[in-house]
Amino acid sequence: MTTCWVPGADESPYNIHNLPFGVFSTADETLPRIGVRIGDQILDMHKAVLSGDCQTCAACTALRDPALNRLLLLGRPAWKQIRAQAQEALTESSIQDTATNWLTPLSDAIMHAPLLVTDYVDFTMRTPHAARVHPRASNGRASTIIPSGMDLVRPAGHRRGDDGHAVFGPTRALDIEAEVGFIIGGESELGHPVSPDAFEDHVFGAVLLNDWTARDFAELETDGLGPFASKSFATSMSAWVTPIEALNAARTTAPQPNADMAPYLKESDRYGFDLHLSIEVNGVAVAGADFAESYWTPAQQLAQLTSGGALLRPGLLYGSGEAVTGQFNLENGDTVRVTATAPGPRGTTIALGEVATRVLPSIS
């Protein structure tokens, strides 16, 4: 088994097989920069680049940015190369003395949004069996994607009052929808659909999402137009992006598809991901779900994004749909934490970055 020289990393779910990307700063070094998590440490990619002989190639330039967007643009070959170089730096004893200087304790880090989300699409997993013609989704609000750790202000909107008439005020039914999100890198061409078999060429990595919902607002929204006020106020996203390559050992056979599935949704290798999601409210476990049970695979959802000719561009985020949901009716002051684990190589376990959010009172 590959071992890492960072103390405690081999026993951590953020081990050498994981290596998620994020953006962080510290009190002493306030410029946000890209890092790779290993155990309870962060490998500072900016420092790693500055210590090397190459600083001006496309990959090194991207790693010196305060966000992942330029790295996403470079495509799969660059992603694999950078990941392999990070693994080498963290496992080769000959590099240890130098690479130790690139580490920052996680406890000293201030985490930031890992990227500027350029577009957001949210799928649903609640499609009845009889309606399984294609994955169903709605366009979301990229401007209200917030990172883990940022508080959520309770939204205000129209809901039914006690007398049955519509009133405007804070939601009384703030709810959780825990999802897996996928970050797009690379570009596609306008008017050219992308095959589900091109999933790995376009998906950089996975994040956890809490796609908040105001259930009482949804009751007054038009079904034909989809959700608006009930979903537009915030979607919380983990600060760490797990490379899709890190989930290779978590691949699992997806549910059997319908025989009459449209050709553009058919996959030569149909798989999902064996992820287990958990939700805690105020430190108490309240729900969990197995992501592998989803009928529509992430690759099919990718194909649906472009089936009408829409393009993919770096920074697009799409949510898998509500793997964990329920009528929780959250109160002000509640803290919600979403976590997930997946099998790694040779019996190891990896973790996706958590999403933790506290609910604040409405300002209206």
C-alpha positions in Angstrom: 0.0 0.0 0.0 1.2 3.5 -0.8 2.2 5.3 2.3 2.4 9.0 3.0 5.1 10.6 5.1 2.7 13.2 6.6 1.9 12.0 10.2 -1.6 10.4 10.5 -2.4 10.8 6.8 -2.6 7.0 6.1 -5.2 6.6 8.8 -7.2 9.6 7.7 -10.1 9.5 5.2 -8.2 12.4 3.6 -5.4 10.1 2.7 -3.1 9.8 -0.4 -5.9 8.2 -2.4 -8.2 11.3 -1.9 -6.3 14.6 -2.1 -9.2 17.0 -2.6 -8.5 20.6 -3.9 -9.6 23.7 -2.0 -8.7 27.4 -1.6 -7.4 28.7 1.7 -5.5 31.5 3.4 -4.0 32.1 6.8 -3.8 35.0 9.2 -0.2 35.6 8.2 -0.7 34.9 4.5 -4.0 36.5 3.6 -3.9 35.9 -0.2 -6.3 32.9 -1.0 -4.4 30.1 -2.8 -5.0 26.6 -4.0 -4.2 23.7 -1.6 -4.5 19.9 -1.6 -5.7 18.4 1.7 -3.7 15.5 3.1 -4.8 14.3 6.6 -5.0 17.4 8.8 -2.6 19.3 6.6 -2.9 21.3 3.4 -0.2 21.1 0.7 0.2 24.7 -0.5 0.3 24.4 -4.3 1.4 28.0 -4.7 4.5 27.4 -2.6 5.2 24.1 -4.4 5.1 25.9 -7.8 7.4 28.8 -6.6 10.0 26.3 -5.3 10.2 24.5 -8.7 12.0 25.3 -11.9 8.8 25.8 -13.9 6.5 28.7 -12.9 5.1 29.9 -16.3 3.5 26.8 -17.9 -0.3 26.6 -18.1 -0.5 24.2 -15.1 1.8 26.2 -12.8 0.1 29.4 -13.7 -3.3 27.9 -12.9 -2.0 26.6 -9.5 -1.0 30.1 -8.5 -4.5 31.5 -8.9 -6.9 32.2 -5.9 -9.5 29.8 -7.4 -9.7 26.6 -9.4 -11.3 28.0 -12.5 -8.2 28.3 -14.7 -7.2 24.7 -13.6 -10.6 23.5 -14.6 -10.1 24.9 -18.1 -6.9 22.9 -18.7 -8.7 19.5 -19.0 -8.2 16.0 -17.9 -4.5 15.4 -18.9 -3.4 18.4 -16.7 -5.7 17.3 -13.8 -4.1 13.8 -13.8 -0.6 15.2 -14.0 -1.0 17.6 -11.1 -2.6 14.9 -9.0 0.2 12.5 -9.7 2.8 15.1 -8.9 1.0 15.9 -5.5 1.0 12.2 -4.7 4.7 11.9 -5.5 5.6 14.9 -3.3 3.7 13.3 -0.4 5.1 9.8 -0.7 8.7 10.2 -1.8 11.0 10.4 1.1 13.6 12.2 -1.0 11.2 15.1 -1.4 10.0 15.2 2.2 12.4 17.8 3.6 11.5 20.3 0.9 7.8 19.5 0.7 7.4 19.8 4.5 7.8 23.5 4.0 4.7 23.5 1.8 2.4 22.2 4.5 -0.1 24.3 6.5 -2.0 22.8 9.4 -5.7 22.7 8.7 -6.4 24.3 12.0 -4.5 27.4 10.8 -6.4 27.7 7.5 -9.2 30.0 6.6 -11.2 28.2 3.9 -12.8 30.0 0.9 -15.0 29.1 -1.9 -12.9 26.7 -4.1 -14.1 28.3 -7.4 -16.3 30.8 -9.0 -19.4 28.8 -10.0 -20.3 30.0 -13.5 -23.6 28.1 -13.8 -25.8 25.9 -11.7 -28.2 23.1 -12.6 -30.1 21.1 -10.0 -31.4 17.6 -10.9 -34.1 15.7 -9.0 -34.0 12.1 -7.9 -37.8 12.1 -7.2 -38.9 11.1 -10.7 -41.6 8.5 -10.6 -40.8 5.2 -12.4 -43.4 5.8 -15.1 -41.9 9.2 -15.9 -38.3 8.0 -16.3 -37.9 9.3 -19.9 -34.9 11.6 -19.1 -33.3 13.2 -16.1 -35.2 16.2 -14.8 -33.7 19.4 -13.6 -34.1 23.1 -13.1 -31.7 26.0 -13.6 -30.4 27.3 -10.3 -28.8 30.5 -9.1 -25.0 30.4 -9.4 -24.8 33.7 -7.5 -26.2 32.2 -4.3 -23.8 29.2 -4.0 -22.1 29.7 -0.6 -19.2 27.8 0.9 -19.3 25.5 3.9 -19.0 27.6 7.1 -21.0 30.6 5.8 -24.2 31.3 7.8 -27.5 31.1 6.1 -30.0 33.9 6.7 -33.5 32.6 6.8 -35.2 33.7 3.6 -38.5 35.6 3.3 -41.1 35.0 0.7 -44.7 34.4 0.0 -46.4 31.5 1.9 -49.9 30.7 3.0 -50.9 32.4 6.3 -53.0 30.8 9.0 -56.1 32.0 7.2 -55.1 30.3 3.9 -54.3 33.6 2.2 -50.8 34.4 0.8 -48.6 36.4 3.2 -45.0 37.6 2.9 -42.6 36.7 5.6 -39.8 34.3 6.8 -40.2 30.7 5.8 -41.7 28.4 8.4 -40.5 25.3 6.6 -36.8 25.6 6.0 -35.6 22.2 4.8 -32.5 20.3 3.9 -31.7 18.6 0.6 -28.3 16.8 0.7 -26.9 16.2 -2.7 -23.7 15.3 -4.5 -22.5 18.0 -6.9 -20.2 17.7 -9.9 -17.8 20.4 -11.1 -17.3 20.8 -14.8 -13.9 21.4 -16.4 -13.0 21.7 -20.0 -15.4 23.0 -22.6 -17.8 21.6 -25.1 -19.1 23.2 -28.3 -22.4 25.0 -28.6 -24.9 22.9 -30.5 -22.9 19.6 -29.9 -24.3 17.2 -27.3 -21.9 15.5 -25.0 -22.1 11.7 -24.6 -22.3 10.2 -21.1 -19.2 8.2 -22.0 -17.3 11.6 -22.0 -18.1 12.1 -18.2 -14.5 11.8 -17.1 -13.3 14.2 -19.8 -15.5 16.9 -18.5 -16.0 16.4 -14.7 -13.2 17.5 -12.6 -14.5 16.5 -9.2 -17.3 16.0 -6.7 -18.6 18.2 -3.9 -21.3 17.9 -1.3 -24.3 20.3 -1.5 -27.1 21.3 0.8 -29.6 22.7 -1.6 -31.8 24.5 0.9 -35.6 24.6 0.3 -38.4 26.7 1.7 -41.2 24.1 1.4 -44.0 26.6 2.2 -42.8 29.0 -0.6 -42.9 26.0 -3.0 -46.6 25.5 -2.4 -47.4 28.9 -4.1 -45.0 28.5 -7.1 -46.2 27.4 -10.5 -45.4 23.8 -11.4 -44.9 24.7 -15.1 -42.1 27.1 -14.3 -40.5 25.2 -11.6 -39.0 26.4 -8.3 -38.0 30.0 -7.8 -38.2 31.7 -4.4 -38.3 28.3 -2.7 -34.8 27.4 -4.0 -33.0 30.6 -5.1 -31.8 32.0 -1.8 -28.8 29.6 -1.1 -27.1 26.4 -1.9 -24.2 25.4 0.5 -21.2 23.7 -1.1 -18.3 21.9 0.5 -14.9 23.8 0.6 -13.1 20.7 -0.8 -13.5 19.3 -4.3 -12.7 15.6 -4.5 -11.1 14.7 -7.8 -13.3 12.3 -9.8 -10.3 10.0 -10.2 -10.3 9.6 -6.4 -13.7 7.9 -6.7 -12.6 5.1 -9.1 -12.7 2.5 -6.3 -16.2 3.7 -5.4 -17.7 2.9 -8.8 -20.6 0.5 -8.6 -23.2 -0.9 -11.0 -26.1 1.5 -11.5 -29.8 0.3 -11.4 -31.0 -1.5 -14.5 -32.2 1.0 -17.1 -35.4 0.9 -19.1 -35.1 -0.9 -22.4 -36.5 2.1 -24.3 -34.1 4.6 -23.0 -33.2 7.3 -25.6 -29.9 6.6 -27.4 -28.2 9.8 -26.2 -28.5 8.5 -22.6 -27.1 5.0 -23.2 -23.7 4.3 -21.6 -21.1 1.8 -22.7 -20.2 1.4 -19.0 -23.1 2.2 -16.7 -22.0 3.0 -13.2 -22.8 5.1 -10.2 -20.7 5.9 -7.1 -20.9 4.1 -3.8 -21.2 7.1 -1.5 -22.9 7.1 1.9 -24.3 10.5 2.9 -25.2 11.6 6.4 -26.9 14.6 7.9 -26.5 16.0 11.4 -28.5 18.7 13.0 -26.9 20.3 16.1 -24.6 17.3 16.3 -27.3 14.7 16.2 -27.6 12.3 13.2 -31.0 12.7 11.6 -30.8 11.0 8.2 -28.6 9.1 5.8 -28.7 7.7 2.3 -26.8 5.6 -0.3 -26.1 7.6 -3.4 -25.6 4.5 -5.5 -29.4 3.9 -5.5 -30.0 6.8 -7.9 -31.6 5.7 -11.1 -30.0 8.4 -13.3 -26.2 8.3 -13.2 -24.0 11.4 -13.0 -22.9 10.6 -16.6 -26.5 10.6 -17.9 -27.1 13.9 -16.1 -24.1 15.3 -17.8 -25.5 14.2 -21.2 -28.9 15.7 -20.4 -27.2 19.1 -19.7 -26.1 19.3 -23.4 -28.8 17.2 -25.1 -30.4 20.3 -26.6 -27.0 21.7 -27.7 -26.2 23.7 -24.6 -22.5 24.0 -23.9 -20.4 23.0 -20.9 -17.9 25.5 -19.6 -15.5 25.4 -16.6 -17.1 26.2 -13.3 -20.5 24.8 -14.1 -21.9 22.9 -11.1 -24.7 20.4 -11.3 -26.5 18.8 -8.4 -27.4 15.1 -8.4 -30.7 15.6 -6.8 -31.9 15.1 -3.2 -30.1 12.0 -2.0 -31.2 12.9 1.6 -34.2 15.0 2.3 -37.0 15.3 4.8 -39.4 17.7 6.6 -37.0 19.0 9.2 -38.4 22.5 9.6 -35.2 24.0 10.8 -35.1 26.6 13.6 -33.0 29.7 13.9 -29.6 28.8 15.5 -29.7 25.2 14.1 -26.4 24.0 12.6 -26.7 21.5 9.7 -23.7 19.3 8.8 -23.6 17.0 5.7 -20.9 14.4 5.3 -20.1 11.5 3.0 -17.7 8.6 2.7 -16.7 6.3 -0.1 -14.6 3.2 -0.4 -11.0 3.8 -1.5 -8.4 1.4 -3.0 -7.4 -1.7 -1.1 -9.9 -1.4 1.8 -9.3 2.2 2.5 -12.0 4.9 3.0 -12.1 8.4 1.7 -14.3 11.3 2.8 -15.8 14.1 0.7 -15.5 17.6 2.2 -18.3 18.4 4.7 -20.9 21.1 4.4 -21.6 22.8 7.7 -24.1 25.8 7.9 -25.8 27.7 10.7 -29.3 29.1 10.3 -29.6 32.8 11.2 -32.9 34.8 11.7 -34.5 36.6 8.8 -33.6 40.2 8.3 -37.0 41.1 6.9 
